[in-house]
């Protein structure tokens, strides 16, 4: 029995063509979903980065202000020591205040370092996800799907 003598029903041909169109539709929907997710991830990355930068800038400005306050206090103490007799009670209160401010600054630095670690971890996760998208698209390309976008490969 050769190919010439083979009879195929029109229903079977129609079913195969319908499945082919279904697969094409599914891949197109998948591409649309990946594109939409890529746009969403990019927007979220940008928004999170902008927020983190604004928060870090505010924290840095606060630290600068506190350092200026410390500088002013030191200048006041230096002037008092030049113009007056030495009063240790005022110096002791100033030292206590400086220790409190130092502890506060130290806590803020720890908070900033922790926030930086979280941001770095989030970026690694995002880069890993994009690398995974790239691998999926490459596998789909090997299967005949012609998408040439690249994800991942961040340096």
C-alpha positions in Angstrom: 0.0 0.0 0.0 1.7 3.2 -1.2 1.0 6.8 -0.7 -0.9 7.0 -4.0 -3.5 4.4 -2.8 -3.9 6.0 0.6 -7.2 7.6 1.3 -7.6 10.3 3.9 -11.0 11.6 5.0 -11.7 15.3 4.8 -12.6 15.3 8.5 -9.2 14.0 9.4 -7.5 16.7 7.3 -9.8 19.4 8.8 -8.9 18.2 12.4 -5.2 18.4 11.6 -5.5 21.9 10.1 -7.6 23.0 13.1 -5.0 21.7 15.5 -2.2 23.5 13.5 -4.2 26.8 13.8 -4.8 26.1 17.5 -1.0 25.7 18.1 -0.2 28.8 16.1 -2.9 30.7 18.1 -1.5 29.4 21.4 2.1 30.4 20.5 0.9 33.9 19.5 -0.9 34.2 22.8 2.2 33.0 24.6 4.3 35.6 22.8 1.7 38.3 23.7 1.8 37.2 27.3 5.6 37.3 27.4 5.7 40.7 25.8 3.1 42.0 28.3 5.0 40.6 31.2 8.2 42.0 29.9 6.7 45.5 29.7 5.2 45.1 33.2 8.5 43.9 34.7 10.3 46.8 33.1 7.8 49.3 34.5 7.9 47.8 38.0 11.8 47.8 37.9 11.8 51.4 36.9 9.2 52.4 39.5 11.0 50.4 42.3 14.4 51.9 41.3 13.0 55.4 41.3 11.4 54.9 44.7 14.6 53.3 46.1 16.7 56.2 44.8 14.3 58.8 46.3 14.4 57.0 49.6 18.2 56.7 49.6 18.5 60.4 48.6 16.3 61.4 51.5 18.3 59.2 53.9 21.5 60.7 52.7 20.1 64.2 53.0 19.1 63.4 56.6 22.5 62.1 57.4 24.1 65.2 56.0 21.9 67.4 58.1 22.8 65.4 61.2 26.5 65.7 60.4 26.0 69.5 60.0 24.3 69.6 63.4 27.3 67.7 64.9 29.7 70.1 63.3 27.8 73.1 64.7 27.8 71.5 68.1 31.5 71.0 68.0 32.0 74.6 66.9 29.8 75.8 69.8 31.8 73.6 72.2 35.1 75.0 70.9 33.9 78.6 71.3 32.7 77.9 74.8 36.0 76.4 75.7 37.9 79.4 74.3 35.7 82.1 76.0 34.7 80.5 79.3 36.0 78.5 82.1 35.6 74.8 81.6 32.2 73.4 82.6 32.2 69.7 82.5 28.4 69.3 82.9 27.7 70.9 79.6 30.4 68.8 77.9 28.9 65.7 79.4 25.4 66.5 78.1 26.9 67.2 74.7 28.8 64.0 74.7 25.6 62.1 75.6 23.8 63.8 72.8 26.6 63.0 70.4 26.5 59.4 71.4 22.7 59.3 70.8 23.1 60.9 67.4 26.0 58.5 66.5 23.8 55.5 67.5 21.0 56.9 65.4 23.3 57.4 62.4 24.7 53.9 62.9 21.2 52.4 62.8 20.3 54.3 59.7 23.5 53.1 58.0 22.5 49.5 59.0 19.1 50.1 57.5 20.5 51.4 54.3 22.9 48.5 54.0 20.0 46.0 54.6 17.9 47.9 52.0 20.8 47.7 49.5 21.0 43.9 50.0 17.3 43.6 49.3 17.6 45.7 46.2 20.5 43.6 45.0 18.6 40.4 45.6 15.6 41.6 43.7 17.8 42.6 40.8 19.3 39.1 40.7 15.8 37.6 40.7 14.7 39.8 37.9 17.9 39.1 35.9 17.4 35.3 36.5 13.8 35.5 35.3 14.9 37.3 32.1 17.5 34.7 31.5 14.8 32.1 31.9 12.6 33.9 29.3 15.6 33.9 27.0 16.1 30.2 27.4 12.4 29.5 26.7 12.4 31.7 23.6 15.6 30.0 22.4 13.9 26.6 22.8 10.8 27.8 21.0 13.1 29.1 18.2 14.6 25.6 17.8 11.1 24.3 17.5 10.3 26.6 14.6 9.0 29.7 16.5 10.7 32.7 15.0 11.2 35.2 17.9 14.6 36.9 18.0 14.3 38.8 21.2 17.0 38.3 23.9 16.6 38.3 27.6 19.2 38.0 30.3 23.0 38.2 29.6 23.3 41.1 32.1 26.7 42.2 33.0 
